[in-house]
Amino acid sequence: MQGDAASLHRLAVILLDNAIKYAGTGGAVTLRLAAAGSQAILTVHNTGTPIPPDRLPHIFERFYRAAPSHTGSGTGLGLAIAQSICQAHHAAIWAESGQDGTTFRVEIRKEQGEHHGN
């Protein structure tokens, strides 16, 4: 897989940080990285309160906070930055949320025609 290692590291940190913040007391966070055909698939799951369905389509918008009552110090930029990193790497990112928590999934092609690093 070609890509900017620092950006991909930042992507993973953003998703993990978010998952930890929203897992809740006694919650769990799971990170998986797997190869599937020509893709690398990163999933980050937390067992916290689900994101309401009406808010899910907006979570990648700048300054949007799906949980306005959350007392964390976030700015609402993390997921917008994560999406920007994915776009720069021709990767797909999305989230699914339900009673068992929230999962973010990133699919990155293992081989790309151009290099995105410095």
C-alpha positions in Angstrom: 0.0 0.0 0.0 1.3 3.4 -0.9 0.4 6.5 1.1 1.6 9.1 3.5 2.4 7.2 6.7 2.0 10.2 8.9 -1.5 11.0 7.5 -2.6 7.3 7.8 -1.3 7.3 11.4 -3.3 10.4 12.1 -6.4 8.8 10.7 -6.1 5.8 13.0 -5.4 8.1 16.0 -8.5 10.3 15.2 -10.7 7.2 15.0 -9.3 5.6 18.1 -9.5 8.9 20.1 -13.2 9.3 19.0 -14.0 5.7 19.9 -12.4 6.0 23.4 -14.2 9.3 24.1 -17.6 7.8 23.2 -17.2 4.3 24.5 -18.6 5.4 27.8 -17.7 4.2 31.3 -17.0 0.5 31.2 -17.2 0.5 27.4 -14.9 -1.3 25.0 -13.0 -0.3 21.9 -11.9 -2.7 19.2 -9.5 -1.9 16.3 -9.0 -4.3 13.4 -6.8 -4.1 10.4 -7.3 -6.7 7.7 -6.4 -7.4 4.1 -9.3 -8.3 1.8 -8.4 -8.8 -1.8 -6.9 -5.5 -3.1 -7.9 -3.5 0.0 -6.7 -2.9 3.5 -9.7 -2.5 5.8 -9.5 -0.6 9.1 -12.4 -0.9 11.5 -12.8 0.9 14.9 -15.7 -0.1 17.0 -16.9 1.3 20.4 -19.7 0.0 22.6 -21.0 3.4 23.6 -24.3 5.0 23.0 -25.3 4.8 19.3 -25.3 7.9 17.1 -28.9 8.8 16.4 -29.8 7.9 12.8 -30.7 11.6 11.9 -27.2 12.7 13.0 -25.2 9.9 11.3 -25.2 11.6 7.8 -23.6 14.7 9.3 -20.7 13.3 11.4 -18.1 14.1 8.8 -19.1 17.7 8.5 -16.7 20.3 9.9 -17.6 21.4 13.5 -20.4 18.9 13.7 -20.8 17.2 17.1 -23.2 14.2 17.1 -23.4 14.3 20.9 -23.7 18.0 21.8 -23.9 17.2 25.5 -20.5 15.4 25.4 -18.2 17.2 27.8 -15.0 16.4 25.9 -12.7 19.1 24.6 -13.2 18.2 20.9 -13.8 20.8 18.2 -15.9 18.7 15.8 -13.0 18.7 13.3 -11.6 15.2 13.8 -13.9 13.2 11.6 -13.8 15.9 8.9 -10.0 15.6 9.0 -10.3 11.8 8.8 -12.5 12.1 5.8 -10.1 14.4 4.1 -7.2 12.0 4.7 -9.3 9.2 3.2 -10.1 11.3 0.2 -6.4 12.1 -0.3 -5.7 8.3 -0.3 -8.7 7.4 -2.5 -10.1 5.6 0.4 -13.7 5.2 1.6 -14.8 5.9 5.1 -18.2 5.5 6.7 -19.9 4.8 10.0 -22.6 2.5 11.2 -24.3 2.8 14.5 -26.8 0.7 16.4 -27.6 -0.9 19.8 -24.2 -2.6 19.9 -22.3 0.7 19.4 -20.6 2.5 16.6 -18.2 1.2 13.9 -16.1 3.3 11.6 -14.8 1.5 8.5 -12.0 2.6 6.2 -11.3 0.8 3.0 -8.0 1.6 1.3 -6.7 0.1 -1.9 -3.4 -1.7 -1.3 -1.8 -0.4 -4.5 -2.4 3.0 -5.9 -1.1 4.6 -9.1 0.4 7.5 -7.4 2.3 8.2 -4.2 0.8 10.6 -1.6 3.8 10.9 0.6 6.5 13.6 0.9 
